[in-house]
Amino acid sequence: MTNRMIELSDGPASLSVRLDQLVIAREEQPEVTVPLADIACLVVAHPRVLFTHAVLSGLAARGAAFVVCNERFLPIGMLLPLDAHTTQAEQFAMQAAAPLPVRNRLWRQIVQAKVRAQGRLLARLRGDDQGLFSLADEVTLGDRTNIEAQASRRYWAALFPDTGFRRLVEADDENRFLNYGYAILRAIVARALCAAGLHPSFGLHHHHRNDAYCLADDVMEPFRPIVDAAVVRICDEHGADAPMDKATKAVLFEALLGRFIIEEDSRTLFDLLSHTAATLAQALAGQRKDLVLPEL
């Protein structure tokens, strides 16, 4: 599997399936075919993209995510496979029955990994971790003292120091790029969780009644700085008011498709998330205590 990500936003297209290949047809352009088994995520962001039922079922059968965007080119919907693991029902039951102490321990580890990742990014880009490494050591079980929020305030103020930035989903500034990048990251994480036999709705910490992907929102936290770094690059080169066009989205895709050196081994984000999801399933089943959350 090559874990390709495809984004369709620059014009009308017609999608169909032929001989286990996704067929992309555009007016006055050569037909493009991609093996369904090679696709990790298909993002549709143009209102005149048509697709058949075979496209959706074919992607789901091969474990891919299908993401739909709104008129602002921001992802608003996602289709994930329901039958991606051989012991799916058993895994779901185990996940739902996970005791609170286990979930609190795992959430502590996720928050620590997130805060340290934010500190590493600040140290690299701004020359100072703003005390985040020390804050990470103070995280309690379940993060009862909300170190995550304390770290976030320091992090955003230092990451975009000249804008008075606030993380507001509806804001028409850097937040547009963060929203897009996080939504694609969320789809990649949710796909990895499904492949590990976990349901992305049963969260460790996130539990909002309207959130269908609570566990994906939990697990993606330490990986968010990948997107953040790409957004800093976009804003440094083009400004916070840059258009949400093919070029800016390409920077975000490039970051998520990059390779990361972990213990002298080059790995893709897909590989890393698959490993993290597998260790999460083991931890929830009582087979291990900790997740594998690589330092990127």
SULUR-V913220 format. One record per run of one state. SS is the DSSP state (~ for helix, > for strand, _ for the rest). FROM is the first residue (numbers start at 1). LEN is the number of residues. If there is no record, write none. Layout:
SS:FROM:LEN
SS:FROM:LEN
This chain:
_:1:3
>:4:5
_:9:4
>:13:6
_:19:2
>:21:5
_:26:6
>:32:4
~:36:3
>:39:6
_:45:4
>:49:3
_:52:1
~:53:9
_:62:3
>:65:5
_:70:5
>:75:5
_:80:8
~:88:9
_:97:3
~:100:27
_:127:5
~:132:5
_:137:4
~:141:3
_:144:3
~:147:13
_:160:14
~:174:22
_:196:18
~:214:6
_:220:1
~:221:18
_:239:7
~:246:11
_:257:2
>:259:4
_:263:2
>:265:4
~:269:16
_:285:12
